[in-house]
Amino acid sequence: IVWFTDIFGKFVEVQPAWQEFTGQSWEEYRDFGWVNAIHPDDRQRVQKTWLKSIDKLSICESWGRIRNIKKSGWCDFEVKAIPIFDLNNNVREWFGIVTDVSEQKESQGAIRLQSEIINNISEGVSLVSPESTEIIYANTKFEQMFGYGKGELLGQQVSILNAPREACEVEQVTTIVECLRSTGVWQGEVENINKNGKRFWCSSNVSE
């Protein structure tokens, strides 16, 4: 949503989308009415930052996320305000952009939750780059299973986890790759080796 204020920060123009989004009428948000659309807990911080920018005539983009009223409740906004100068280098008005980041925040929250779940489940989980065959992620359980500390496996070739075998390993790797290409999933048992050289068998599920 794009908006304009005068040199003192009073609303003089705003897109109709603002009214549609917030449910505020022009009479409600004109002048300093926009303050009422901000969550009470955020108002003091926003006004303080805004007045500081007006005083210094500097771009204002340090408000961070602001909870703003919405017809359906409160949502998260990011705001940026830029001073517009006239030919005499005096501020004529302020131009601002409001961006709704509610969905982005919800998505980030979901990603963090999924990350916490994966990192704390009882099974070992790892991600391997198909191009370099390097380990790019390993959860806590996976690191513990192989006797490595936090982050030690990152960037390592996945082959360091495979126990040396008398039989040709290429054959097993080929079987796994072919299965992944045809079905996207491979399940089976693999003999592994931990950091201290101890061999052990794992039931593995590999997917692309």
Sequence and secondary structure as in RCSB ss.txt:
>XXXX:A:sequence
IVWFTDIFGKFVEVQPAWQEFTGQSWEEYRDFGWVNAIHPDDRQRVQKTWLKSIDKLSICESWGRIRNIKKSGWC
DFEVKAIPIFDLNNNVREWFGIVTDVSEQKESQGAIRLQSEIINNISEGVSLVSPESTEIIYANTKFEQMFGYGK
GELLGQQVSILNAPREACEVEQVTTIVECLRSTGVWQGEVENINKNGKRFWCSSNVSE
>XXXX:A:secstr
 EEEE TTS EEEE HHHHHHH   HHHHTBTGGGGGB HHHHHHHHHHHHHHHHHT  B    EEEEEETTEEE
EEEEEEEEEE TTS EEEEEEEEEE HHHHHHHHHHHHHHHHHHHSSS  EEE TTT BEEEE HHHHHHTT  T
TTTTTSBGGGGB   SS HHHHHHHHHHHHHHHSEEEEEEEEE TTS EEEEEEEEE 
